[in-house]
Amino acid sequence: MNGDPNPTTRVPAEMFHPSVFILDEIKARGWTLDDLAIRMGGDFRVNRIALDLYVHLGPDDPDLLLGDGEDFARAFGGDATYWCNLESGWRQWKKAHAAQPIWRPD
């Protein structure tokens, strides 16, 4: 422990992009991205394109956002807040991690 009484200043060693959780969830259910796009409700084609972009480009593109999490809550069950918190936590970690200097031995 670093002696800092404020736990909000702690940065996890590693966090994963929400797309990792999405892919894990569909694999556990035996679904495809097409199945997920259908279960999300709304326009299948829009959902499918958005899933492709988010899953494949999301970790590298800060402009691709998960949204309000309602589509994933509808498809997987549970609360939309869970999905929003995954993305928020990952973005905070990424920002904090990018701000940390890289230690290099002399």
N, CA, C and O atoms as a GROMACS GRO file, in nm:
protein
  424
    1MET      N    1   0.084  -0.118   0.000
    1MET     CA    2   0.000   0.000   0.000
    1MET      C    3   0.088   0.123   0.000
    1MET      O    4   0.192   0.126   0.066
    2ASN      N    5   0.048   0.225  -0.074
    2ASN     CA    6   0.131   0.342  -0.089
    2ASN      C    7   0.112   0.446   0.022
    2ASN      O    8   0.173   0.552   0.017
    3GLY      N    9   0.027   0.416   0.122
    3GLY     CA   10   0.007   0.508   0.232
    3GLY      C   11  -0.093   0.619   0.202
    3GLY      O   12  -0.120   0.701   0.289
    4ASP      N   13  -0.147   0.624   0.083
    4ASP     CA   14  -0.244   0.726   0.045
    4ASP      C   15  -0.380   0.687   0.100
    4ASP      O   16  -0.435   0.584   0.060
    5PRO      N   17  -0.438   0.767   0.190
    5PRO     CA   18  -0.568   0.731   0.248
    5PRO      C   19  -0.684   0.752   0.151
    5PRO      O   20  -0.796   0.712   0.181
    6ASN      N   21  -0.660   0.814   0.037
    6ASN     CA   22  -0.766   0.841  -0.058
    6ASN      C   23  -0.764   0.734  -0.168
    6ASN      O   24  -0.679   0.740  -0.258
    7PRO      N   25  -0.857   0.637  -0.163
    7PRO     CA   26  -0.853   0.528  -0.261
    7PRO      C   27  -0.887   0.572  -0.403
    7PRO      O   28  -0.863   0.497  -0.498
    8THR      N   29  -0.942   0.691  -0.421
    8THR     CA   30  -0.977   0.737  -0.556
    8THR      C   31  -0.853   0.771  -0.638
    8THR      O   32  -0.862   0.784  -0.760
    9THR      N   33  -0.738   0.784  -0.573
    9THR     CA   34  -0.616   0.814  -0.648
    9THR      C   35  -0.546   0.687  -0.695
    9THR      O   36  -0.446   0.694  -0.768
   10ARG      N   37  -0.596   0.573  -0.655
   10ARG     CA   38  -0.535   0.447  -0.698
   10ARG      C   39  -0.574   0.416  -0.841
   10ARG      O   40  -0.686   0.443  -0.884
   11VAL      N   41  -0.480   0.360  -0.913
   11VAL     CA   42  -0.505   0.324  -1.052
   11VAL      C   43  -0.483   0.173  -1.064
   11VAL      O   44  -0.375   0.123  -1.030
   12PRO      N   45  -0.583   0.099  -1.113
   12PRO     CA   46  -0.564  -0.045  -1.131
   12PRO      C   47  -0.448  -0.071  -1.227
   12PRO      O   48  -0.420   0.009  -1.316
   13ALA      N   49  -0.383  -0.184  -1.209
   13ALA     CA   50  -0.271  -0.220  -1.296
   13ALA      C   51  -0.317  -0.242  -1.440
   13ALA      O   52  -0.244  -0.210  -1.534
   14GLU      N   53  -0.436  -0.295  -1.456
   14GLU     CA   54  -0.486  -0.319  -1.592
   14GLU      C   55  -0.638  -0.324  -1.590
   14GLU      O   56  -0.698  -0.376  -1.496
   15MET      N   57  -0.697  -0.270  -1.693
   15MET     CA   58  -0.842  -0.280  -1.714
   15MET      C   59  -0.864  -0.314  -1.860
   15MET      O   60  -0.780  -0.288  -1.946
   16PHE      N   61  -0.978  -0.374  -1.886
   16PHE     CA   62  -1.009  -0.418  -2.022
   16PHE      C   63  -1.122  -0.335  -2.080
   16PHE      O   64  -1.213  -0.292  -2.009
   17HIS      N   65  -1.114  -0.315  -2.210
   17HIS     CA   66  -1.219  -0.243  -2.282
   17HIS      C   67  -1.350  -0.323  -2.270
   17HIS      O   68  -1.346  -0.446  -2.268
   18PRO      N   69  -1.464  -0.255  -2.261
   18PRO     CA   70  -1.592  -0.326  -2.249
   18PRO      C   71  -1.617  -0.427  -2.360
   18PRO      O   72  -1.694  -0.522  -2.341
   19SER      N   73  -1.555  -0.410  -2.475
   19SER     CA   74  -1.575  -0.507  -2.584
   19SER      C   75  -1.528  -0.647  -2.542
   19SER      O   76  -1.581  -0.747  -2.590
   20VAL      N   77  -1.428  -0.654  -2.455
   20VAL     CA   78  -1.382  -0.784  -2.406
   20VAL      C   79  -1.494  -0.852  -2.329
   20VAL      O   80  -1.516  -0.972  -2.344
   21PHE      N   81  -1.565  -0.777  -2.246
   21PHE     CA   82  -1.676  -0.831  -2.170
   21PHE      C   83  -1.792  -0.871  -2.262
   21PHE      O   84  -1.856  -0.973  -2.240
   22ILE      N   85  -1.817  -0.790  -2.363
   22ILE     CA   86  -1.923  -0.820  -2.459
   22ILE      C   87  -1.893  -0.952  -2.530
   22ILE      O   88  -1.980  -1.038  -2.541
   23LEU      N   89  -1.770  -0.966  -2.579
   23LEU     CA   90  -1.733  -1.090  -2.649
   23LEU      C   91  -1.736  -1.210  -2.556
   23LEU      O   92  -1.776  -1.319  -2.598
   24ASP      N   93  -1.696  -1.192  -2.430
   24ASP     CA   94  -1.704  -1.302  -2.332
   24ASP      C   95  -1.850  -1.343  -2.308
   24ASP      O   96  -1.881  -1.462  -2.301
   25GLU      N   97  -1.937  -1.245  -2.297
   25GLU     CA   98  -2.079  -1.273  -2.272
   25GLU      C   99  -2.143  -1.348  -2.389
   25GLU      O  100  -2.217  -1.444  -2.368
   26ILE      N  101  -2.114  -1.305  -2.511
   26ILE     CA  102  -2.177  -1.376  -2.624
   26ILE      C  103  -2.118  -1.516  -2.640
   26ILE      O  104  -2.190  -1.609  -2.677
   27LYS      N  105  -1.990  -1.532  -2.611
   27LYS     CA  106  -1.929  -1.665  -2.619
   27LYS      C  107  -1.990  -1.758  -2.515
   27LYS      O  108  -2.019  -1.874  -2.545
   28ALA      N  109  -2.008  -1.709  -2.393
   28ALA     CA  110  -2.066  -1.791  -2.286
   28ALA      C  111  -2.208  -1.836  -2.319
   28ALA      O  112  -2.252  -1.942  -2.274
   29ARG      N  113  -2.278  -1.755  -2.396
   29ARG     CA  114  -2.416  -1.788  -2.433
   29ARG      C  115  -2.426  -1.864  -2.566
   29ARG      O  116  -2.534  -1.908  -2.605
   30GLY      N  117  -2.314  -1.880  -2.633
   30GLY     CA  118  -2.315  -1.947  -2.762
   30GLY      C  119  -2.376  -1.861  -2.872
   30GLY      O  120  -2.429  -1.914  -2.970
   31TRP      N  121  -2.369  -1.730  -2.856
   31TRP     CA  122  -2.424  -1.636  -2.954
   31TRP      C  123  -2.316  -1.590  -3.049
   31TRP      O  124  -2.197  -1.613  -3.028
   32THR      N  125  -2.361  -1.524  -3.155
   32THR     CA  126  -2.274  -1.451  -3.246
   32THR      C  127  -2.304  -1.302  -3.230
   32THR      O  128  -2.397  -1.265  -3.158
   33LEU      N  129  -2.227  -1.218  -3.295
   33LEU     CA  130  -2.259  -1.075  -3.294
   33LEU      C  131  -2.395  -1.049  -3.359
   33LEU      O  132  -2.465  -0.956  -3.321
   34ASP      N  133  -2.431  -1.130  -3.457
   34ASP     CA  134  -2.564  -1.117  -3.517
   34ASP      C  135  -2.673  -1.143  -3.414
   34ASP      O  136  -2.771  -1.069  -3.406
   35ASP      N  137  -2.656  -1.249  -3.333
   35ASP     CA  138  -2.753  -1.280  -3.229
   35ASP      C  139  -2.766  -1.163  -3.131
   35ASP      O  140  -2.877  -1.126  -3.091
   36LEU      N  141  -2.654  -1.107  -3.093
   36LEU     CA  142  -2.657  -0.994  -3.001
   36LEU      C  143  -2.727  -0.875  -3.064
   36LEU      O  144  -2.808  -0.809  -2.999
   37ALA      N  145  -2.697  -0.846  -3.189
   37ALA     CA  146  -2.759  -0.733  -3.258
   37ALA      C  147  -2.911  -0.746  -3.261
   37ALA      O  148  -2.982  -0.647  -3.248
   38ILE      N  149  -2.960  -0.868  -3.278
   38ILE     CA  150  -3.105  -0.892  -3.276
   38ILE      C  151  -3.161  -0.869  -3.137
   38ILE      O  152  -3.265  -0.804  -3.121
   39ARG      N  153  -3.094  -0.922  -3.036
   39ARG     CA  154  -3.144  -0.914  -2.898
   39ARG      C  155  -3.136  -0.773  -2.840
   39ARG      O  156  -3.203  -0.742  -2.742
   40MET      N  157  -3.055  -0.688  -2.901
   40MET     CA  158  -3.044  -0.550  -2.853
   40MET      C  159  -3.171  -0.470  -2.884
   40MET      O  160  -3.196  -0.368  -2.820
   41GLY      N  161  -3.250  -0.515  -2.980
   41GLY     CA  162  -3.370  -0.443  -3.020
   41GLY      C  163  -3.336  -0.332  -3.118
   41GLY      O  164  -3.219  -0.299  -3.138
   42GLY      N  165  -3.436  -0.276  -3.179
   42GLY     CA  166  -3.413  -0.172  -3.277
   42GLY      C  167  -3.370  -0.228  -3.411
   42GLY      O  168  -3.398  -0.344  -3.442
   43ASP      N  169  -3.303  -0.148  -3.488
   43ASP     CA  170  -3.262  -0.185  -3.624
   43ASP      C  171  -3.141  -0.278  -3.620
   43ASP      O  172  -3.034  -0.240  -3.573
   44PHE      N  173  -3.159  -0.399  -3.669
   44PHE     CA  174  -3.052  -0.499  -3.668
   44PHE      C  175  -2.927  -0.448  -3.739
   44PHE      O  176  -2.816  -0.462  -3.687
   45ARG      N  177  -2.944  -0.389  -3.857
   45ARG     CA  178  -2.828  -0.345  -3.936
   45ARG      C  179  -2.748  -0.238  -3.864
   45ARG      O  180  -2.625  -0.241  -3.864
   46VAL      N  181  -2.817  -0.143  -3.803
   46VAL     CA  182  -2.748  -0.037  -3.728
   46VAL      C  183  -2.674  -0.098  -3.610
   46VAL      O  184  -2.558  -0.065  -3.585
   47ASN      N  185  -2.741  -0.187  -3.537
   47ASN     CA  186  -2.677  -0.253  -3.422
   47ASN      C  187  -2.554  -0.332  -3.465
   47ASN      O  188  -2.451  -0.328  -3.398
   48ARG      N  189  -2.565  -0.403  -3.574
   48ARG     CA  190  -2.456  -0.489  -3.619
   48ARG      C  191  -2.334  -0.407  -3.660
   48ARG      O  192  -2.220  -0.442  -3.626
   49ILE      N  193  -2.358  -0.300  -3.732
   49ILE     CA  194  -2.246  -0.212  -3.772
   49ILE      C  195  -2.183  -0.148  -3.648
   49ILE      O  196  -2.060  -0.142  -3.637
   50ALA      N  197  -2.267  -0.102  -3.555
   50ALA     CA  198  -2.216  -0.040  -3.432
   50ALA      C  199  -2.135  -0.140  -3.350
   50ALA      O  200  -2.031  -0.106  -3.294
   51LEU      N  201  -2.182  -0.264  -3.342
   51LEU     CA  202  -2.108  -0.367  -3.268
   51LEU      C  203  -1.973  -0.394  -3.333
   51LEU      O  204  -1.872  -0.402  -3.264
   52ASP      N  205  -1.971  -0.407  -3.465
   52ASP     CA  206  -1.844  -0.429  -3.534
   52ASP      C  207  -1.745  -0.317  -3.504
   52ASP      O  208  -1.628  -0.342  -3.473
   53LEU      N  209  -1.792  -0.194  -3.515
   53LEU     CA  210  -1.703  -0.080  -3.490
   53LEU      C  211  -1.656  -0.080  -3.345
   53LEU      O  212  -1.536  -0.063  -3.319
   54TYR      N  213  -1.748  -0.099  -3.251
   54TYR     CA  214  -1.712  -0.091  -3.109
   54TYR      C  215  -1.619  -0.204  -3.068
   54TYR      O  216  -1.522  -0.182  -2.994
   55VAL      N  217  -1.647  -0.324  -3.115
   55VAL     CA  218  -1.566  -0.440  -3.076
   55VAL      C  219  -1.428  -0.436  -3.139
   55VAL      O  220  -1.328  -0.467  -3.074
   56HIS      N  221  -1.421  -0.397  -3.265
   56HIS     CA  222  -1.293  -0.404  -3.336
   56HIS      C  223  -1.211  -0.276  -3.330
   56HIS      O  224  -1.088  -0.282  -3.332
   57LEU      N  225  -1.276  -0.161  -3.325
   57LEU     CA  226  -1.203  -0.034  -3.325
   57LEU      C  227  -1.211   0.040  -3.192
   57LEU      O  228  -1.127   0.126  -3.164
   58GLY      N  229  -1.309   0.008  -3.111
   58GLY     CA  230  -1.333   0.079  -2.985
   58GLY      C  231  -1.213   0.094  -2.894
   58GLY      O  232  -1.190   0.204  -2.843
   59PRO      N  233  -1.135  -0.012  -2.872
   59PRO     CA  234  -1.020   0.003  -2.783
   59PRO      C  235  -0.917   0.105  -2.830
   59PRO      O  236  -0.839   0.157  -2.749
   60ASP      N  237  -0.916   0.134  -2.959
   60ASP     CA  238  -0.816   0.226  -3.014
   60ASP      C  239  -0.873   0.362  -3.054
   60ASP      O  240  -0.797   0.454  -3.084
   61ASP      N  241  -1.006   0.375  -3.054
   61ASP     CA  242  -1.070   0.498  -3.100
   61ASP      C  243  -1.150   0.562  -2.987
   61ASP      O  244  -1.256   0.512  -2.951
   62PRO      N  245  -1.100   0.673  -2.930
   62PRO     CA  246  -1.168   0.736  -2.817
   62PRO      C  247  -1.304   0.795  -2.852
   62PRO      O  248  -1.382   0.828  -2.762
   63ASP      N  249  -1.334   0.809  -2.980
   63ASP     CA  250  -1.463   0.866  -3.019
   63ASP      C  251  -1.575   0.762  -3.024
   63ASP      O  252  -1.692   0.800  -3.032
   64LEU      N  253  -1.542   0.634  -3.020
   64LEU     CA  254  -1.644   0.531  -3.021
   64LEU      C  255  -1.690   0.503  -2.879
   64LEU      O  256  -1.612   0.457  -2.795
   65LEU      N  257  -1.816   0.533  -2.853
   65LEU     CA  258  -1.870   0.518  -2.719
   65LEU      C  259  -1.975   0.408  -2.715
   65LEU      O  260  -2.042   0.379  -2.814
   66LEU      N  261  -1.989   0.348  -2.599
   66LEU     CA  262  -2.084   0.240  -2.577
   66LEU      C  263  -2.228   0.289  -2.583
   66LEU      O  264  -2.316   0.214  -2.626
   67GLY      N  265  -2.253   0.409  -2.542
   67GLY     CA  266  -2.390   0.460  -2.534
   67GLY      C  267  -2.440   0.451  -2.391
   67GLY      O  268  -2.361   0.455  -2.297
   68ASP      N  269  -2.570   0.439  -2.376
   68ASP     CA  270  -2.628   0.441  -2.242
   68ASP      C  271  -2.635   0.302  -2.178
   68ASP      O  272  -2.680   0.290  -2.064
   69GLY      N  273  -2.592   0.199  -2.249
   69GLY     CA  274  -2.589   0.064  -2.193
   69GLY      C  275  -2.723  -0.008  -2.196
   69GLY      O  276  -2.730  -0.127  -2.164
   70GLU      N  277  -2.830   0.061  -2.235
   70GLU     CA  278  -2.963   0.001  -2.235
   70GLU      C  279  -2.973  -0.117  -2.332
   70GLU      O  280  -3.037  -0.217  -2.302
   71ASP      N  281  -2.908  -0.105  -2.448
   71ASP     CA  282  -2.914  -0.213  -2.548
   71ASP      C  283  -2.852  -0.341  -2.493
   71ASP      O  284  -2.903  -0.450  -2.516
   72PHE      N  285  -2.742  -0.327  -2.422
   72PHE     CA  286  -2.674  -0.444  -2.367
   72PHE      C  287  -2.750  -0.501  -2.248
   72PHE      O  288  -2.754  -0.623  -2.229
   73ALA      N  289  -2.808  -0.414  -2.168
   73ALA     CA  290  -2.892  -0.461  -2.058
   73ALA      C  291  -3.012  -0.538  -2.112
   73ALA      O  292  -3.051  -0.640  -2.055
   74ARG      N  293  -3.070  -0.489  -2.219
   74ARG     CA  294  -3.184  -0.557  -2.282
   74ARG      C  295  -3.142  -0.695  -2.334
   74ARG      O  296  -3.214  -0.793  -2.316
   75ALA      N  297  -3.028  -0.702  -2.397
   75ALA     CA  298  -2.982  -0.827  -2.457
   75ALA      C  299  -2.934  -0.928  -2.353
   75ALA      O  300  -2.968  -1.046  -2.360
   76PHE      N  301  -2.854  -0.881  -2.256
   76PHE     CA  302  -2.791  -0.971  -2.161
   76PHE      C  303  -2.868  -0.983  -2.030
   76PHE      O  304  -2.845  -1.075  -1.952
   77GLY      N  305  -2.959  -0.890  -2.006
   77GLY     CA  306  -3.024  -0.883  -1.875
   77GLY      C  307  -2.939  -0.797  -1.784
   77GLY      O  308  -2.827  -0.760  -1.820
   78GLY      N  309  -2.990  -0.766  -1.669
   78GLY     CA  310  -2.914  -0.684  -1.574
   78GLY      C  311  -2.940  -0.537  -1.593
   78GLY      O  312  -3.042  -0.496  -1.648
   79ASP      N  313  -2.846  -0.458  -1.547
   79ASP     CA  314  -2.862  -0.313  -1.539
   79ASP      C  315  -2.772  -0.243  -1.640
   79ASP      O  316  -2.657  -0.282  -1.659
   80ALA      N  317  -2.824  -0.140  -1.704
   80ALA     CA  318  -2.745  -0.061  -1.800
   80ALA      C  319  -2.626   0.007  -1.733
   80ALA      O  320  -2.524   0.031  -1.796
   81THR      N  321  -2.640   0.037  -1.605
   81THR     CA  322  -2.532   0.102  -1.531
   81THR      C  323  -2.405   0.018  -1.532
   81THR      O  324  -2.294   0.073  -1.536
   82TYR      N  325  -2.420  -0.112  -1.528
   82TYR     CA  326  -2.304  -0.202  -1.532
   82TYR      C  327  -2.218  -0.174  -1.654
   82TYR      O  328  -2.096  -0.160  -1.644
   83TRP      N  329  -2.283  -0.165  -1.772
   83TRP     CA  330  -2.210  -0.144  -1.896
   83TRP      C  331  -2.149  -0.004  -1.901
   83TRP      O  332  -2.037   0.013  -1.949
   84CYS      N  333  -2.222   0.094  -1.852
   84CYS     CA  334  -2.169   0.231  -1.848
   84CYS      C  335  -2.049   0.240  -1.754
   84CYS      O  336  -1.951   0.308  -1.785
   85ASN      N  337  -2.057   0.171  -1.641
   85ASN     CA  338  -1.946   0.172  -1.546
   85ASN      C  339  -1.822   0.104  -1.604
   85ASN      O  340  -1.710   0.147  -1.578
   86LEU      N  341  -1.843  -0.003  -1.681
   86LEU     CA  342  -1.728  -0.068  -1.746
   86LEU      C  343  -1.655   0.030  -1.837
   86LEU      O  344  -1.532   0.041  -1.833
   87GLU      N  345  -1.732   0.101  -1.918
   87GLU     CA  346  -1.668   0.195  -2.011
   87GLU      C  347  -1.607   0.313  -1.937
   87GLU      O  348  -1.495   0.355  -1.969
   88SER      N  349  -1.677   0.366  -1.840
   88SER     CA  350  -1.625   0.480  -1.764
   88SER      C  351  -1.495   0.443  -1.693
   88SER      O  352  -1.398   0.518  -1.696
   89GLY      N  353  -1.495   0.327  -1.629
   89GLY     CA  354  -1.374   0.281  -1.559
   89GLY      C  355  -1.258   0.260  -1.654
   89GLY      O  356  -1.144   0.297  -1.623
   90TRP      N  357  -1.287   0.202  -1.769
   90TRP     CA  358  -1.181   0.178  -1.866
   90TRP      C  359  -1.124   0.309  -1.919
   90TRP      O  360  -1.003   0.323  -1.934
   91ARG      N  361  -1.213   0.405  -1.948
   91ARG     CA  362  -1.168   0.535  -1.998
   91ARG      C  363  -1.084   0.610  -1.894
   91ARG      O  364  -0.984   0.672  -1.929
   92GLN      N  365  -1.125   0.604  -1.769
   92GLN     CA  366  -1.048   0.667  -1.663
   92GLN      C  367  -0.912   0.601  -1.649
   92GLN      O  368  -0.810   0.669  -1.634
   93TRP      N  369  -0.911   0.469  -1.654
   93TRP     CA  370  -0.783   0.397  -1.645
   93TRP      C  371  -0.693   0.434  -1.762
   93TRP      O  372  -0.574   0.460  -1.744
   94LYS      N  373  -0.750   0.434  -1.882
   94LYS     CA  374  -0.670   0.466  -2.002
   94LYS      C  375  -0.610   0.606  -1.991
   94LYS      O  376  -0.493   0.627  -2.024
   95LYS      N  377  -0.690   0.700  -1.944
   95LYS     CA  378  -0.642   0.838  -1.928
   95LYS      C  379  -0.531   0.845  -1.823
   95LYS      O  380  -0.428   0.908  -1.846
   96ALA      N  381  -0.552   0.780  -1.710
   96ALA     CA  382  -0.450   0.780  -1.603
   96ALA      C  383  -0.325   0.706  -1.647
   96ALA      O  384  -0.213   0.748  -1.616
   97HIS      N  385  -0.343   0.597  -1.719
   97HIS     CA  386  -0.230   0.517  -1.764
   97HIS      C  387  -0.147   0.594  -1.868
   97HIS      O  388  -0.024   0.587  -1.868
   98ALA      N  389  -0.214   0.668  -1.955
   98ALA     CA  390  -0.144   0.746  -2.056
   98ALA      C  391  -0.065   0.861  -1.994
   98ALA      O  392   0.036   0.904  -2.048
   99ALA      N  393  -0.113   0.909  -1.879
   99ALA     CA  394  -0.048   1.022  -1.812
   99ALA      C  395   0.074   0.979  -1.732
   99ALA      O  396   0.157   1.062  -1.696
  100GLN      N  397   0.086   0.849  -1.702
  100GLN     CA  398   0.198   0.801  -1.622
  100GLN      C  399   0.323   0.791  -1.708
  100GLN      O  400   0.319   0.741  -1.820
  101PRO      N  401   0.434   0.839  -1.655
  101PRO     CA  402   0.559   0.825  -1.731
  101PRO      C  403   0.600   0.678  -1.737
  101PRO      O  404   0.575   0.601  -1.644
  102ILE      N  405   0.661   0.641  -1.844
  102ILE     CA  406   0.710   0.504  -1.861
  102ILE      C  407   0.848   0.497  -1.800
  102ILE      O  408   0.937   0.574  -1.835
  103TRP      N  409   0.866   0.404  -1.708
  103TRP     CA  410   0.996   0.385  -1.643
  103TRP      C  411   1.086   0.306  -1.735
  103TRP      O  412   1.049   0.199  -1.784
  104ARG      N  413   1.203   0.357  -1.756
  104ARG     CA  414   1.302   0.288  -1.838
  104ARG      C  415   1.433   0.280  -1.757
  104ARG      O  416   1.480   0.381  -1.704
  105PRO      N  417   1.489   0.163  -1.748
  105PRO     CA  418   1.617   0.151  -1.676
  105PRO      C  419   1.727   0.222  -1.754
  105PRO      O  420   1.726   0.225  -1.877
  106ASP      N  421   1.820   0.278  -1.681
  106ASP     CA  422   1.933   0.347  -1.746
  106ASP      C  423   2.035   0.251  -1.798
  106ASP      O  424   2.136   0.292  -1.855
   0.00000   0.00000   0.00000
